[in-house]
Amino acid sequence: MTQSASEPTTQLFDPLSHLPNGALENPYPLLAGTRNGAPIVWSPKGNQWLVVRYEEANSILRNNSFGKRLDKWKHPKFFMRQAARIFRRGGSSSILLQDPPDHTRVRGLVNSAFTPRVVRGLEDHITEISNKLIGNMMNKTRFDLIEDFAFPLPVTVIAGLLGVPVEDQDRFKHWSRKITLGLAVSGNPLRLVHSFFAIEGLRKYLSKTIEGKREHPGADLISSLLAVQSADHQHLSQEELLANAILILIAGHETTTNLIANGVMALINHPEQKQMIMEDPNLFGLAVEEILRFDPAVQIVRRLANEAVDIGGAHIRPNDGITILIGACNRDPLVFRDPDVFDIKRENNNRHLTFGAGIHFCLGAELARTEARIALKQLFERMPNITMNEARVKYKGPFGLRGPEQLMIDSRH
């Protein structure tokens, strides 16, 4: 499967207003066509600015003139406005949609579970889970990598960190899928209803878990946050605790599942790169960075202008919506040489914007990198001859969360 963007023409591709056929499978020619114009372009149908060049995107992400209170912006499509309301239900108390000073306060409390020291302490646990899952796959000649490996690994890790039963992972997967499908461009009314009930189901589940931890705390993140809350309620409200538990549970497995799957596809489709890391396992860390750049699991990052700003030739007004197209920025030829080439030895591949930048840099970046590095290393060392069973892979959507719906793999021992 080639994901290139050769000979693009200038065009406007707004994935939040319309997805042409094939956009989920390979958005990169469309993104390159948009990038051929100005670094920041106005989308009339989307009522927003699209950022398609690296330097401007990096500047916006690091500039506190652009915030996360997207409730002040309205999507022009009615059903998408409803989707936004559903997604924001309680979510405005999560660090994903907060600005300072609330963001600074809450992130400082949650960050304790994701420090490099904590993540390093999880490496043996991640390796153990990976090897167990791979052992099960080795008994099969064909398997779905998502179902058997890329999903259960991160959901087991994040459930353990939060202190929720990993045995409920099928419920997490169901809720997560319904919630994310509600964000699709179509704004399908039935999907919105399912998304609403999924959010309600997950809120009730985690609310019950939180109350259980209040009575019987453990060595987990929810218990730690409850201890802070007990000491000083002003440091963390009940709604903030719940909203961030939901965010961590969903984001902690959804994006890493996609990262692992996208990584396996990239290495299978580029056997010379795969051979390179098999001969030198120290390159697995670089491989993860190039996977994050080349085919990011997160394709969009959104901001709202808090004030008037002139940047990239655009005059952005207060309360204008801004969507950064990560896939376009990560392949900006002004920053990355031969950007459509998958090259794990790329000199500056870790300059990608997949985890964002600035104060909202992804909290779980180090954990995601570690899980992907260990997962890919264990998988290709123990099962070096795996191949993809299908020439065409179906992507699940929505556009902003890029990953295959399933990934059928053939194994030759």
Helices and strands as residue ranges (DSSP letters): H 28-35, E 40-43, E 48-51, H 54-61, E 66-67, G 70-72, H 78-88, G 91-93, G 95-97, H 102-110, G 111-113, H 116-121, H 123-137, E 142-144, H 145-145, I 146-150, H 152-162, G 166-168, H 169-181, H 189-215, H 221-231, G 233-235, H 238-269, H 271-279, G 281-283, H 284-294, E 300-305, E 309-311, E 314-316, E 321-325, H 326-329, G 349-351, G 358-360, H 365-382, E 387-388, E 408-410
